[in-house]
């Protein structure tokens, strides 16, 4: 059965167009992000990634990932995630003063990069996470929506204003893109898919730059690929003392 004209087809077409668009709109920011991340790894720094709510999935996306970089460290705080109590987590990510204590166990420093993910870009958790990274001297990269955060700010600080580099996912205010046909209710969020694409694009270019410089690139292999066990064990031994989630 053809899905032409269906909402699923409309959503996928819109998503494909958005990803095509960010190839040009985010090109310079991706190059800058890869440049600082490659330099970070060359100096034995780490790439920390934080997000609250659904945005935490991007921290996990980069963690221990086949084809990903072992220098990526997720910053995971159950209180601001969804798997234990989604309604409580939604309230807590808006609570000022919570995040610094949750992130204190991560020794972020001047040679590190900290990626903060938040599409609305104005809740207390991601804003304070960006401030945490800046206070520690790290280069802060925001994955956010400029248009959504501008609409939501109402005078509040945005991670886009705090970050050194902004990767704009282009999500509209509210994130959802498709009219469900029920009193204007919208479905089809795009921020996770586009955010993951931006993150993996930046990490891929980082790896290319590391290889081009003649140095090693700490890339994990899928456990089902030849040689994966030895390579991945070497990377785990190197990074486990500084990554509490390995």
Secondary structure, 3 states (H helix, E strand, C coil): CCCCCCHHHHHHHHHHHHHHHHHHHCHHHHHHHHHHHHHHHHCCCCEEEEECHHHHHHHHHCCCCCCCECCEEEECCHHHCCCCCHHHHHHHCCCCCCHHHHHCCCCCCCCCEEEEECCCCCCHHHHHHHHHHHHCCCEEEEEECHHHHHHHHCCCCCHHHHCCEEEECCCCCCCEEEECCCCCCEEEECHHHHHHHHHHHHHHHHHHHHHHCCCCCCECCCCCCCCHHHHHHHHHHHHHHHCCCC
